[in-house]
Amino acid sequence: MPKSSRPSPRPSRRPSQKISLADAFQLAMTVHRRGQPGLAARHYRAILQVAPGHADALHYLGVAQHQLGQHDDALRLITRALELAPDYVDARNNLGNMQKERCQYAAAEQSYRKVLAARPDFVLAHNNLGVVLKEQGRHAEAIVAYRQAVALAPGFVEAWTNLGHVLKKTGAQEEALSAYREAILLKPDDPTMLHSLGRALVAYGRDADALEVYRRWQEREPDNPVVAHLIAACQGASAPARASDAFVQTTFNRFAESFDQVLARLEYRAPALCAQQVATLVETPARQLDVLDAGCGTGLCGPLLRPYACVLHGVDLAGAMLKKAAQRGDYDALDEAELTAWLTQHPAAYDLIVSADTLCYFGALQEVLAAARQALRDSGLLVFTVEQGTDDGAHPGFHLHGHGRYSHTQQYVRAALATAGLALAALDPVTLRLEAGKPVAGLLVAARRIAP
């Protein structure tokens, strides 16, 4: 008889390990605090599969989604958490933060006010309320909010700095300077604080005092190109012929994220003015021209120039600005390059060159204008703006101001165009934007390359 087969033993199973919801949530939070929002999101979702009404998991999943760039989902999740727990102050504050980041200032204001109604001592909410009030132009109310923040937390550097900014906007000079100095006392080695104080002093015409502040900054960052340029600007007599590449790159790479929003508040008009001049001097748009946006920044000129261009090219020194320009989808090509060098390397390449608010970082214009002539085809058009200066004898032609930009006189611009071999087509005084609530005077210039 055959031997009876004996069943092989089954592998032993480990007893299932269960974890409480509280422990699961703490695990998710630990991962989140370690800077792993993607992994944390998976943990939060696992909790929500078991407990769909877990307000904390909904809230922090929303935070994680926001960090991962899923902003609509983040708002939905936090809103759901608040539906389940209307008194959830931290969730409502984060909702306000997300609304603020999306420029939904009125909605953010309501969120912060609800937070403060529940917790009047919530310092961050006072500061954030000040931010959204300032963005809505309600400066007096913003000052009250910031003052409440620093009263509750005298060591809150950001609130002191924000208070300085809004006081500066209202013209309260000494109070603004006092707020900036409080911030510096709290963070004496932070160049950002010194920069803010220096800019305020320049705005008040106190360049000598600003120079002292900038020298303190340079002691902390001797290789920083921004402070080197600002020191030269405050000294005046030793000003360079143009801003350095490093200054432009450092300044505008940092500025790229907020550039469009800031300029919108300043009623920035340079792109629209250039487009109006192009419309006056160019035939009906027919997408037939090779066009260069010279110093394109985030691409504000792009949609205005696109109707004229069969090819629209953008050039800028700041890579972060170019990334913003690329997101608009108006350009056929974008290149990171110094403008004069780019123009020189592309002879007779363009029918139209537009440079909005770029040549204010050049003092001497002859070289860049000569390069523009070289890059234009015969009868090609150059349109640009500069800030308008006055010939006071001390600074003939052009002048580097304490804020770091150059101004140019009409007489100088005319002479520089003639030297470069460009024929003036139009030169009009304009307002480029507002600064500290006052109009910034500029010149809107158009010139053509005439065949030799």
C-alpha positions as CSV (number, residue, x, y, z in Angstrom):
1,M,0.0,0.0,0.0
2,P,1.2,3.4,-0.7
3,K,2.1,5.4,2.2
4,S,-0.5,7.9,3.2
5,S,0.7,11.5,2.4
6,R,0.8,13.8,5.4
7,P,-0.2,17.4,4.9
8,S,2.7,19.8,5.1
9,P,2.4,22.1,8.1
10,R,1.0,25.6,7.2
11,P,3.3,28.5,7.8
12,S,2.5,30.2,11.0
13,R,0.8,33.6,10.7
14,R,1.8,36.5,12.8
15,P,-1.0,38.0,14.7
16,S,-2.3,41.1,13.0
17,Q,-0.8,44.2,14.6
18,K,-3.4,46.9,15.1
19,I,-2.7,50.6,15.8
20,S,-5.0,53.0,17.4
21,L,-6.2,56.0,15.4
22,A,-4.4,58.3,17.9
23,D,-1.1,56.4,17.4
24,A,-1.7,56.4,13.6
25,F,-2.2,60.2,13.6
26,Q,0.9,60.8,15.7
27,L,2.9,58.6,13.3
28,A,1.6,60.7,10.3
29,M,2.4,63.9,12.2
30,T,5.9,62.7,12.9
31,V,6.6,61.9,9.3
32,H,5.1,65.3,8.3
33,R,7.3,67.2,10.7
34,R,10.3,65.5,9.2
35,G,9.6,67.2,5.9
36,Q,7.9,64.3,4.1
37,P,4.4,65.6,3.1
38,G,3.9,62.9,0.4
39,L,4.4,60.0,2.9
40,A,2.4,61.9,5.5
41,A,-0.5,62.3,3.1
42,R,-0.6,58.5,2.6
43,H,-0.8,58.0,6.4
44,Y,-3.6,60.7,6.7
45,R,-5.6,59.0,3.9
46,A,-5.3,55.6,5.6
47,I,-6.8,57.2,8.8
48,L,-9.6,58.7,6.7
49,Q,-10.5,55.4,5.2
50,V,-11.2,54.2,8.7
51,A,-12.6,57.4,10.1
52,P,-13.8,59.7,7.3
53,G,-14.8,62.4,9.8
54,H,-11.4,62.7,11.5
55,A,-11.0,66.5,11.4
56,D,-7.3,66.5,12.3
57,A,-6.5,64.1,9.5
58,L,-8.5,66.2,7.0
59,H,-6.8,69.4,8.1
60,Y,-3.3,68.1,7.9
61,L,-3.9,66.2,4.7
62,G,-5.0,69.6,3.4
63,V,-1.7,71.1,4.6
64,A,0.3,68.3,3.0
65,Q,-1.6,68.7,-0.3
66,H,-0.8,72.4,-0.2
67,Q,2.8,71.7,0.3
68,L,2.7,69.3,-2.7
69,G,1.1,71.9,-4.9
70,Q,-2.4,70.5,-4.9
71,H,-4.0,73.8,-3.8
72,D,-7.6,73.2,-4.8
73,D,-7.6,69.8,-3.0
74,A,-6.0,71.4,0.0
75,L,-8.8,74.1,0.3
76,R,-11.5,71.4,-0.1
77,L,-10.0,69.2,2.7
78,I,-9.6,72.0,5.2
79,T,-13.0,73.4,4.4
80,R,-14.4,69.9,5.1
81,A,-12.5,69.8,8.4
82,L,-14.1,73.1,9.4
83,E,-17.5,71.8,8.5
84,L,-17.0,69.0,11.0
85,A,-15.3,71.2,13.6
86,P,-16.2,74.9,13.1
87,D,-14.2,75.9,16.2
88,Y,-11.0,74.4,14.9
89,V,-8.8,77.5,15.1
90,D,-5.6,76.1,13.6
91,A,-7.4,74.8,10.6
92,R,-9.2,78.1,10.0
93,N,-5.8,79.9,10.3
94,N,-4.3,77.7,7.7
95,L,-7.3,78.2,5.5
96,G,-6.7,81.9,5.7
97,N,-3.0,81.4,4.9
98,M,-4.0,79.4,1.7
99,Q,-6.5,82.0,0.7
100,K,-3.9,84.7,1.3
101,E,-1.4,82.9,-0.9
102,R,-4.0,82.7,-3.7
103,C,-4.7,86.5,-3.4
104,Q,-8.2,85.8,-2.0
105,Y,-7.7,88.6,0.4
106,A,-11.3,89.3,1.4
107,A,-11.9,85.6,2.2
108,A,-8.6,85.4,4.1
109,E,-9.6,88.4,6.1
110,Q,-12.8,86.7,7.2
111,S,-10.9,83.5,8.1
112,Y,-8.4,85.5,10.3
113,R,-11.2,87.5,12.0
114,K,-13.0,84.3,12.9
115,V,-9.7,82.9,14.3
116,L,-9.2,86.1,16.4
117,A,-12.8,86.0,17.6
118,A,-12.1,82.6,19.1
119,R,-8.6,83.3,20.2
120,P,-7.8,87.0,20.6
121,D,-4.2,86.2,21.6
122,F,-3.4,84.3,18.3
123,V,-0.3,86.3,17.3
124,L,0.2,84.9,13.8
125,A,-3.4,85.6,12.9
126,H,-3.0,89.3,13.9
127,N,0.1,89.5,11.7
128,N,-1.6,87.7,8.8
129,L,-4.7,89.9,9.1
130,G,-2.4,92.9,8.8
131,V,-1.0,91.4,5.5
132,V,-4.3,91.0,3.9
133,L,-5.6,94.4,5.0
134,K,-2.5,96.0,3.5
135,E,-3.0,94.1,0.3
136,Q,-6.5,95.6,0.1
137,G,-5.1,99.1,0.6
138,R,-6.5,99.4,4.2
139,H,-3.3,100.6,5.7
140,A,-4.7,102.2,8.9
141,E,-6.4,98.9,9.8
142,A,-3.2,96.9,8.9
143,I,-1.2,99.1,11.3
144,V,-3.7,98.3,14.1
145,A,-3.3,94.5,13.4
146,Y,0.5,94.6,13.3
147,R,0.7,96.7,16.5
148,Q,-1.5,94.1,18.2
149,A,0.9,91.4,17.0
150,V,3.9,93.1,18.4
151,A,2.1,94.0,21.6
152,L,1.4,90.3,22.2
153,A,4.8,89.2,21.0
154,P,7.4,92.0,21.2
155,G,10.0,89.6,19.8
156,F,8.0,88.9,16.6
157,V,10.5,90.2,14.0
158,E,8.2,89.7,10.9
159,A,5.5,91.7,12.5
160,W,7.9,94.6,13.3
161,T,9.1,94.5,9.7
162,N,5.6,94.4,8.3
163,L,4.6,97.3,10.5
164,G,7.6,99.3,9.1
165,H,6.5,98.6,5.5
166,V,3.0,99.8,6.0
167,L,4.0,102.8,8.1
168,K,6.4,103.7,5.3
169,K,3.5,103.6,2.8
170,T,1.5,106.0,4.9
171,G,4.4,108.5,5.1
172,A,4.9,108.0,8.9
173,Q,8.7,108.3,8.5
174,E,10.0,108.2,12.0
175,E,7.5,105.5,13.1
176,A,8.5,103.3,10.1
177,L,12.2,103.7,10.9
178,S,11.6,102.9,14.5
179,A,9.8,99.7,13.5
180,Y,12.6,98.6,11.3
181,R,15.2,99.3,14.0
182,E,13.2,97.2,16.4
183,A,13.4,94.3,13.9
184,I,17.2,94.9,13.6
185,L,17.6,94.8,17.4
186,L,16.0,91.4,17.4
187,K,17.9,90.1,14.4
188,P,21.0,92.2,14.1
189,D,22.7,89.8,11.6
190,D,19.8,89.5,9.2
191,P,20.6,91.4,6.0
192,T,16.9,91.6,5.1
193,M,16.3,93.9,8.0
194,L,19.2,96.1,7.1
195,H,18.0,96.2,3.5
196,S,14.5,97.3,4.6
197,L,15.9,100.1,6.8
198,G,18.3,101.2,4.1
199,R,15.5,101.4,1.5
200,A,13.3,103.4,3.9
201,L,16.1,105.9,4.5
202,V,16.7,106.3,0.8
203,A,13.0,106.9,0.2
204,Y,13.2,109.7,2.8
205,G,16.2,111.3,1.0
206,R,18.6,110.2,3.7
207,D,21.2,108.5,1.5
208,A,24.1,109.2,3.9
209,D,22.3,107.4,6.7
210,A,21.4,104.6,4.3
211,L,25.0,104.3,3.3
212,E,25.9,103.6,6.9
213,V,23.3,100.9,7.1
214,Y,24.4,99.3,3.9
215,R,28.0,99.2,5.1
216,R,26.9,97.3,8.2
217,W,25.2,94.9,5.8
218,Q,28.3,94.5,3.7
219,E,30.3,93.7,6.8
220,R,28.1,90.6,7.2
221,E,28.0,89.7,3.5
222,P,31.1,91.1,1.8
223,D,30.5,89.3,-1.4
224,N,26.8,90.2,-1.8
225,P,26.4,92.0,-5.2
226,V,23.1,93.7,-4.1
227,V,24.7,95.7,-1.2
228,A,27.7,96.5,-3.3
229,H,25.5,98.1,-5.9
230,L,23.4,100.0,-3.3
231,I,26.5,101.4,-1.7
232,A,27.7,102.6,-5.0
233,A,24.3,104.2,-5.6
234,C,24.4,106.0,-2.3
235,Q,27.9,107.2,-2.9
236,G,26.9,108.6,-6.3
237,A,30.2,109.9,-7.6
238,S,31.7,106.4,-8.0
239,A,28.6,104.9,-9.7
240,P,29.2,102.1,-12.2
241,A,28.2,102.6,-15.9
242,R,25.5,99.9,-15.4
243,A,24.3,97.5,-12.7
244,S,26.4,94.3,-12.6
245,D,25.0,91.0,-13.9
246,A,25.3,89.5,-10.4
247,F,23.2,92.4,-8.9
248,V,20.4,91.9,-11.6
249,Q,20.4,88.1,-11.2
250,T,20.4,88.1,-7.4
251,T,17.7,90.8,-7.2
252,F,15.3,89.4,-9.7
253,N,15.7,85.7,-9.0
254,R,14.6,86.6,-5.4
255,F,11.8,88.8,-6.7
256,A,10.4,86.5,-9.3
257,E,7.7,84.8,-7.2
258,S,6.0,88.1,-6.1
259,F,7.0,90.3,-9.1
260,D,3.7,90.4,-10.9
261,Q,1.7,91.0,-7.7
262,V,4.0,93.8,-6.5
263,L,3.9,95.6,-9.8
264,A,0.2,95.4,-10.0
265,R,-0.1,97.2,-6.7
266,L,2.3,99.9,-8.1
267,E,0.0,100.4,-11.1
268,Y,3.0,99.4,-13.3
269,R,2.4,100.7,-16.9
270,A,5.7,100.2,-18.8
271,P,4.5,97.1,-20.8
272,A,1.2,98.7,-21.8
273,L,3.0,102.0,-22.7
274,C,5.4,100.1,-24.9
275,A,2.6,98.2,-26.6
276,Q,0.7,101.5,-27.3
277,Q,3.8,102.9,-28.9
278,V,4.2,99.8,-31.0
279,A,0.6,100.0,-32.1
280,T,1.1,103.6,-33.2
281,L,4.2,102.9,-35.3
282,V,3.6,99.4,-36.6
283,E,1.0,98.4,-39.1
284,T,-2.0,96.3,-38.0
285,P,-0.8,93.2,-36.1
286,A,-0.3,90.3,-38.5
287,R,2.1,88.0,-36.7
288,Q,4.7,88.7,-39.4
289,L,7.6,90.1,-37.3
290,D,10.6,88.7,-35.6
291,V,10.2,90.3,-32.1
292,L,12.6,90.4,-29.2
293,D,11.4,91.2,-25.7
294,A,14.7,92.5,-24.3
295,G,14.7,92.0,-20.5
296,C,11.4,90.1,-20.6
297,G,11.2,89.4,-16.9
298,T,8.1,87.3,-16.1
299,G,6.7,88.0,-19.5
300,L,4.3,90.8,-18.9
301,C,4.9,92.1,-22.5
302,G,4.4,88.7,-24.0
303,P,0.7,88.8,-24.6
304,L,0.9,92.4,-25.9
305,L,3.6,91.6,-28.4
306,R,2.4,88.2,-29.5
307,P,-0.1,89.6,-32.1
308,Y,2.8,91.2,-34.0
309,A,5.2,88.2,-33.9
310,C,5.7,85.2,-36.1
311,V,8.5,84.5,-33.7
312,L,8.6,86.0,-30.2
313,H,11.9,85.7,-28.3
314,G,12.5,86.7,-24.7
315,V,15.9,87.3,-23.1
316,D,16.6,88.0,-19.4
317,L,19.4,87.6,-17.0
318,A,17.3,86.1,-14.2
319,G,16.5,82.4,-14.7
320,A,13.7,82.5,-12.1
321,M,11.9,85.3,-14.0
322,L,12.3,83.3,-17.3
323,K,10.5,80.3,-15.7
324,K,7.6,82.6,-14.9
325,A,7.6,83.9,-18.5
326,A,7.6,80.3,-19.8
327,Q,4.4,79.6,-17.9
328,R,2.5,82.2,-19.8
329,G,3.0,80.3,-23.1
330,D,3.5,83.4,-25.3
331,Y,7.1,83.0,-26.2
332,D,8.7,80.8,-28.9
333,A,12.0,80.9,-27.2
334,L,13.4,82.2,-23.9
335,D,17.1,82.6,-23.1
336,E,19.1,83.6,-20.1
337,A,21.7,86.1,-21.2
338,E,23.1,89.5,-20.7
339,L,21.3,91.9,-23.0
340,T,24.2,93.7,-24.8
341,A,26.0,90.5,-25.5
342,W,22.9,88.9,-26.8
343,L,22.1,91.7,-29.2
344,T,25.7,91.8,-30.4
345,Q,25.6,88.1,-31.1
346,H,22.4,88.3,-33.2
347,P,23.0,90.8,-36.0
348,A,20.0,91.7,-38.2
349,A,17.8,89.2,-36.4
350,Y,14.8,91.3,-35.4
351,D,12.2,93.6,-36.9
352,L,11.1,94.8,-33.5
353,I,12.9,95.1,-30.1
354,V,10.9,96.1,-27.0
355,S,12.6,96.8,-23.7
356,A,10.2,97.7,-20.9
357,D,11.8,98.9,-17.6
358,T,15.1,97.3,-18.3
359,L,17.4,100.1,-19.4
360,C,16.9,101.7,-15.9
361,Y,19.6,99.3,-14.9
362,F,22.0,100.8,-17.4
363,G,23.6,104.2,-16.9
364,A,25.6,104.7,-20.1
365,L,23.3,103.7,-23.0
366,Q,25.6,104.0,-26.0
367,E,26.8,100.4,-26.0
368,V,23.5,98.7,-25.5
369,L,21.8,101.0,-28.1
370,A,24.5,100.3,-30.6
371,A,24.0,96.6,-30.0
372,A,20.3,97.0,-30.5
373,R,20.9,98.8,-33.8
374,Q,23.1,95.9,-34.9
375,A,20.4,93.4,-34.0
376,L,17.7,95.2,-35.9
377,R,17.0,94.8,-39.6
378,D,16.8,97.9,-41.8
379,S,13.8,100.0,-40.7
380,G,13.5,97.9,-37.6
381,L,11.9,99.5,-34.6
382,L,13.3,99.8,-31.0
383,V,10.8,100.8,-28.2
384,F,12.0,101.2,-24.6
385,T,11.4,103.0,-21.4
386,V,13.8,104.7,-19.0
387,E,13.2,106.7,-15.8
388,Q,13.4,110.4,-16.5
389,G,16.2,112.4,-14.9
390,T,16.9,116.1,-14.6
391,D,20.2,117.7,-15.6
392,D,21.2,119.5,-12.4
393,G,24.8,119.9,-13.4
394,A,26.1,117.5,-10.8
395,H,24.8,114.4,-12.7
396,P,24.8,115.3,-16.4
397,G,23.0,112.7,-18.6
398,F,22.3,109.9,-16.2
399,H,22.3,109.3,-12.5
400,L,22.3,106.2,-10.3
401,H,19.9,106.8,-7.4
402,G,20.0,105.4,-3.9
403,H,17.2,102.9,-4.8
404,G,19.6,101.3,-7.3
405,R,18.1,102.4,-10.6
406,Y,19.4,104.9,-13.1
407,S,17.5,107.9,-14.5
408,H,18.3,109.6,-17.9
409,T,17.6,113.1,-19.2
410,Q,15.8,113.6,-22.5
411,Q,18.9,115.3,-23.9
412,Y,21.1,112.4,-23.0
413,V,18.7,109.8,-24.6
414,R,18.6,111.8,-27.8
415,A,22.4,112.0,-28.0
416,A,22.9,108.3,-27.2
417,L,20.5,107.3,-30.0
418,A,22.3,109.5,-32.4
419,T,25.6,108.1,-31.4
420,A,24.3,104.6,-31.9
421,G,23.0,105.4,-35.3
422,L,19.3,105.2,-34.5
423,A,16.8,107.7,-35.8
424,L,14.4,109.0,-33.1
425,A,10.8,108.3,-33.9
426,A,9.1,109.4,-30.6
427,L,10.1,110.5,-27.1
428,D,7.3,111.2,-24.7
429,P,7.2,111.9,-20.9
430,V,5.1,109.2,-19.2
431,T,4.3,107.9,-15.7
432,L,5.8,104.4,-15.3
433,R,4.3,103.4,-12.0
434,L,3.7,104.6,-8.5
435,E,6.4,104.5,-5.8
436,A,5.5,105.4,-2.2
437,G,2.2,106.6,-3.6
438,K,3.9,109.1,-6.0
439,P,4.2,108.8,-9.8
440,V,7.6,107.8,-11.2
441,A,8.4,109.9,-14.2
442,G,9.7,108.1,-17.3
443,L,10.4,108.5,-20.9
444,L,8.8,106.3,-23.6
445,V,11.2,106.2,-26.5
446,A,11.0,104.8,-30.1
447,A,13.7,104.7,-32.7
448,R,14.4,103.1,-36.0
449,R,17.4,101.6,-37.7
450,I,18.0,103.5,-40.9
451,A,19.8,101.7,-43.7
452,P,23.3,103.2,-44.2
